[in-house]
């Protein structure tokens, strides 16, 4: 018999024989099974294979990998006693086990189960004790440093006040919360598989009806990074610059069809999309107007720099650069559409995004709108937090909208049933105090507000000099504009009966303070005369974009008389141009009345002296100019056809024909 057959008969494998007296041999046995261990040994001093219940002999070092898991670890497949290796099972199945051996094996399994349960309990207790020790160490460290924060964490430990959440930029998220996912997604058609878009965007979802996206020549570059802030700027390629110049010529023509023709060749030109959106909105085509704005946002988001982030609140875009203004205006128009659709929470997120792009300058003056959106979205805690953090360096209480919206937020917060009673009472007291300060600082708000709410005040308030007509007449024009803007936008928030009752109680408290000669009244009056001399340009820009009739009517004459372009309303005085449009000299400036007359008749007629490259009127060759003028007159006269009135018409012998 060969050695291989002998090893197979004994159940051995190659490489598992003892290598000698110094070979690696470990015997793993349980303490509980030590009493059942017998002195029997096989030939050659080796233990037989069916003695696996007594111990495990390891001759191969790779067998040590799973021994600990088999002996002490929990059973994965549900059998706590099945801890014997596969080779043991094969050897045990081949041996004839007696009844006594089966009973001892069963008792050994039960003891192993109990031992494993004890090990689990001891492990859990040790883990709990370890966690308690960690907590005790942390408490000791806090005691030593003396920095134990009581109650909730401070405001500084929370997210930035202008932090934008991606999920709130999608209006479907808010609509699903109102109407359910089935109602929102049921009307959406599946996208065509043939449409391939370059990237997934956050601001809008590309639609299958849009033209296939090709890069229009719009890009973004990083200007500088300082103090944790990154300044970016959009850039126009040469091809995009030529498209922009054609767009400006189409706007001057006052014909929307010219912009439509331009979009056929450049379907993702941003300014053309925004201008055509305004034209559709004026024609009551709201769906098309919103679709064009979304396409403009998609075009600009595809041009983002890899480091540009919408949510961090640390990326800046300078409004003085004309290339960046399109992004501001597209975001503002999208926010307006979302507010009209009833998605106030999403509109609030867009408002925060616009404000985070340049919070110090605030070119679109979003601080006049963010309080309104926060109240409509019932996000009272955010409005209160913004007021607390920015009041010190921005003086938000000097704006009428914040002066009245913050106490209203406290009052509406006190009407909720979730907070404890103590917090509700504190919020009510804070609301009353802030509303008294607002009415003392801006007494001209009360009577127009009651008029909007269709509430007739009592005689005590009407006849009092503090809230009478004199309060509206004596306030500066800039303050009147801010008040008209706030009331035209947010007056309906005060129409609730509980809010009107609270307002009435506070008004009587203010009248008592005025009659008692409170020095705060005189201080507020002198402050009104000093602070509100003239509104800055960003407020005028915000009023024009808001399209609130009462506020637009209150614009000063020097602003209302200026031509306002929809794609760039009231550009900054210190604009930073990266490229300049070639100027066309107007013939009126040279006093050339004859050339102006012929240009009105022939739009294609242009004298050589009017071209900037020819050196103006000084380099004009009068003979050539006269020849061009005569040629233009001949062309014009050649298009006139005169008919002989005495000659009868061939087509109409009766003489009743029409003139050509």
Secondary structure as the mmCIF struct_conf table of DSSP 4:
data_model
#
loop_
_struct_conf.conf_type_id
_struct_conf.id
_struct_conf.beg_label_comp_id
_struct_conf.beg_label_asym_id
_struct_conf.beg_label_seq_id
_struct_conf.end_label_comp_id
_struct_conf.end_label_asym_id
_struct_conf.end_label_seq_id
HELX_RH_AL_P HELX_RH_AL_P1 UNK A 3 UNK A 10
TURN_TY1_P TURN_TY1_P1 UNK A 11 UNK A 11
TURN_TY1_P TURN_TY1_P2 UNK A 14 UNK A 15
BEND BEND1 UNK A 17 UNK A 17
BEND BEND2 UNK A 20 UNK A 20
TURN_TY1_P TURN_TY1_P3 UNK A 21 UNK A 22
BEND BEND3 UNK A 23 UNK A 23
STRN STRN1 UNK A 26 UNK A 28
BEND BEND4 UNK A 31 UNK A 31
TURN_TY1_P TURN_TY1_P4 UNK A 32 UNK A 33
BEND BEND5 UNK A 34 UNK A 34
TURN_TY1_P TURN_TY1_P5 UNK A 35 UNK A 36
HELX_RH_3T_P HELX_RH_3T_P1 UNK A 43 UNK A 45
HELX_LH_PP_P HELX_LH_PP_P1 UNK A 46 UNK A 48
HELX_RH_3T_P HELX_RH_3T_P2 UNK A 49 UNK A 51
TURN_TY1_P TURN_TY1_P6 UNK A 52 UNK A 54
STRN STRN2 UNK A 56 UNK A 58
BEND BEND6 UNK A 60 UNK A 60
HELX_RH_3T_P HELX_RH_3T_P3 UNK A 61 UNK A 64
TURN_TY1_P TURN_TY1_P7 UNK A 65 UNK A 66
HELX_RH_AL_P HELX_RH_AL_P2 UNK A 67 UNK A 71
TURN_TY1_P TURN_TY1_P8 UNK A 72 UNK A 72
BEND BEND7 UNK A 73 UNK A 73
HELX_LH_PP_P HELX_LH_PP_P2 UNK A 74 UNK A 75
BEND BEND8 UNK A 76 UNK A 78
TURN_TY1_P TURN_TY1_P9 UNK A 80 UNK A 81
BEND BEND9 UNK A 84 UNK A 84
HELX_RH_AL_P HELX_RH_AL_P3 UNK A 86 UNK A 94
BEND BEND10 UNK A 95 UNK A 95
HELX_RH_AL_P HELX_RH_AL_P4 UNK A 99 UNK A 145
TURN_TY1_P TURN_TY1_P10 UNK A 146 UNK A 146
BEND BEND11 UNK A 151 UNK A 152
HELX_LH_PP_P HELX_LH_PP_P3 UNK A 153 UNK A 154
HELX_RH_3T_P HELX_RH_3T_P4 UNK A 155 UNK A 157
BEND BEND12 UNK A 158 UNK A 158
TURN_TY1_P TURN_TY1_P11 UNK A 161 UNK A 162
HELX_RH_3T_P HELX_RH_3T_P5 UNK A 166 UNK A 169
HELX_RH_AL_P HELX_RH_AL_P5 UNK A 171 UNK A 179
HELX_RH_AL_P HELX_RH_AL_P6 UNK A 181 UNK A 185
BEND BEND13 UNK A 186 UNK A 187
HELX_LH_PP_P HELX_LH_PP_P4 UNK A 188 UNK A 192
TURN_TY1_P TURN_TY1_P12 UNK A 193 UNK A 194
BEND BEND14 UNK A 198 UNK A 198
BEND BEND15 UNK A 202 UNK A 203
TURN_TY1_P TURN_TY1_P13 UNK A 208 UNK A 209
BEND BEND16 UNK A 210 UNK A 210
HELX_LH_PP_P HELX_LH_PP_P5 UNK A 211 UNK A 213
BEND BEND17 UNK A 217 UNK A 217
STRN STRN3 UNK A 218 UNK A 226
TURN_TY1_P TURN_TY1_P14 UNK A 227 UNK A 228
STRN STRN4 UNK A 229 UNK A 236
HELX_RH_AL_P HELX_RH_AL_P7 UNK A 238 UNK A 252
TURN_TY1_P TURN_TY1_P15 UNK A 253 UNK A 254
HELX_RH_AL_P HELX_RH_AL_P8 UNK A 256 UNK A 265
TURN_TY1_P TURN_TY1_P16 UNK A 267 UNK A 268
HELX_RH_AL_P HELX_RH_AL_P9 UNK A 270 UNK A 282
TURN_TY1_P TURN_TY1_P17 UNK A 283 UNK A 284
HELX_RH_AL_P HELX_RH_AL_P10 UNK A 286 UNK A 301
TURN_TY1_P TURN_TY1_P18 UNK A 302 UNK A 303
TURN_TY1_P TURN_TY1_P19 UNK A 306 UNK A 307
BEND BEND18 UNK A 310 UNK A 313
STRN STRN5 UNK A 315 UNK A 317
TURN_TY1_P TURN_TY1_P20 UNK A 319 UNK A 320
STRN STRN6 UNK A 321 UNK A 321
HELX_RH_AL_P HELX_RH_AL_P11 UNK A 322 UNK A 340
TURN_TY1_P TURN_TY1_P21 UNK A 341 UNK A 342
HELX_RH_AL_P HELX_RH_AL_P12 UNK A 344 UNK A 357
BEND BEND19 UNK A 358 UNK A 358
TURN_TY1_P TURN_TY1_P22 UNK A 359 UNK A 361
TURN_TY1_P TURN_TY1_P23 UNK A 363 UNK A 364
HELX_RH_3T_P HELX_RH_3T_P6 UNK A 366 UNK A 368
TURN_TY1_P TURN_TY1_P24 UNK A 369 UNK A 369
HELX_RH_AL_P HELX_RH_AL_P13 UNK A 370 UNK A 376
TURN_TY1_P TURN_TY1_P25 UNK A 377 UNK A 378
HELX_RH_AL_P HELX_RH_AL_P14 UNK A 380 UNK A 394
HELX_RH_3T_P HELX_RH_3T_P7 UNK A 396 UNK A 398
BEND BEND20 UNK A 399 UNK A 399
HELX_RH_AL_P HELX_RH_AL_P15 UNK A 400 UNK A 414
TURN_TY1_P TURN_TY1_P26 UNK A 415 UNK A 415
BEND BEND21 UNK A 417 UNK A 419
HELX_RH_AL_P HELX_RH_AL_P16 UNK A 421 UNK A 441
HELX_RH_3T_P HELX_RH_3T_P8 UNK A 443 UNK A 445
HELX_RH_AL_P HELX_RH_AL_P17 UNK A 446 UNK A 452
TURN_TY1_P TURN_TY1_P27 UNK A 453 UNK A 454
HELX_LH_PP_P HELX_LH_PP_P6 UNK A 456 UNK A 458
HELX_RH_AL_P HELX_RH_AL_P18 UNK A 459 UNK A 462
BEND BEND22 UNK A 463 UNK A 463
TURN_TY1_P TURN_TY1_P28 UNK A 465 UNK A 467
BEND BEND23 UNK A 468 UNK A 468
HELX_RH_AL_P HELX_RH_AL_P19 UNK A 469 UNK A 473
BEND BEND24 UNK A 474 UNK A 475
HELX_RH_AL_P HELX_RH_AL_P20 UNK A 477 UNK A 490
HELX_RH_3T_P HELX_RH_3T_P9 UNK A 491 UNK A 494
BEND BEND25 UNK A 496 UNK A 496
HELX_RH_AL_P HELX_RH_AL_P21 UNK A 497 UNK A 515
TURN_TY1_P TURN_TY1_P29 UNK A 516 UNK A 517
HELX_RH_AL_P HELX_RH_AL_P22 UNK A 519 UNK A 531
BEND BEND26 UNK A 533 UNK A 534
HELX_RH_AL_P HELX_RH_AL_P23 UNK A 537 UNK A 546
TURN_TY1_P TURN_TY1_P30 UNK A 547 UNK A 547
HELX_RH_AL_P HELX_RH_AL_P24 UNK A 549 UNK A 553
TURN_TY1_P TURN_TY1_P31 UNK A 554 UNK A 554
BEND BEND27 UNK A 555 UNK A 555
HELX_RH_AL_P HELX_RH_AL_P25 UNK A 557 UNK A 560
TURN_TY1_P TURN_TY1_P32 UNK A 561 UNK A 561
BEND BEND28 UNK A 562 UNK A 562
STRN STRN7 UNK A 565 UNK A 565
TURN_TY1_P TURN_TY1_P33 UNK A 566 UNK A 567
STRN STRN8 UNK A 568 UNK A 568
TURN_TY1_P TURN_TY1_P34 UNK A 569 UNK A 570
TURN_TY1_P TURN_TY1_P35 UNK A 573 UNK A 574
STRN STRN9 UNK A 576 UNK A 576
BEND BEND29 UNK A 578 UNK A 579
HELX_LH_PP_P HELX_LH_PP_P7 UNK A 581 UNK A 583
HELX_RH_3T_P HELX_RH_3T_P10 UNK A 587 UNK A 590
TURN_TY1_P TURN_TY1_P36 UNK A 591 UNK A 591
HELX_RH_AL_P HELX_RH_AL_P26 UNK A 593 UNK A 601
TURN_TY1_P TURN_TY1_P37 UNK A 603 UNK A 604
HELX_RH_3T_P HELX_RH_3T_P11 UNK A 608 UNK A 610
BEND BEND30 UNK A 611 UNK A 611
HELX_RH_3T_P HELX_RH_3T_P12 UNK A 612 UNK A 614
TURN_TY1_P TURN_TY1_P38 UNK A 615 UNK A 615
HELX_RH_3T_P HELX_RH_3T_P13 UNK A 616 UNK A 619
HELX_RH_AL_P HELX_RH_AL_P27 UNK A 622 UNK A 638
TURN_TY1_P TURN_TY1_P39 UNK A 639 UNK A 639
BEND BEND31 UNK A 645 UNK A 647
HELX_LH_PP_P HELX_LH_PP_P8 UNK A 648 UNK A 649
BEND BEND32 UNK A 650 UNK A 651
TURN_TY1_P TURN_TY1_P40 UNK A 653 UNK A 654
BEND BEND33 UNK A 655 UNK A 655
HELX_LH_PP_P HELX_LH_PP_P9 UNK A 657 UNK A 659
#
